[in-house]
Amino acid sequence: MRARIHALIWGLALALLASATARAAGVDEYAGLQDEIRDLRSRLEAKRADKV
């Protein structure tokens, strides 16, 4: 349970960092970063499913 919370917090932190970076970089790069965030989230969910 603690590992899941830790992973969720890190995922959220990375998403916020990517979002802030995207806003600073401009709209064109924002879409690419959103794709990366989705990819990271799907990887995290896959890892969670493997552990359960």
Secondary structure, 3 states (H helix, E strand, C coil): CHHHHHHHHHHHHHHHHHHHHHHHHCHHHHHHHHHHHHHHHHHHHHHHHHHC
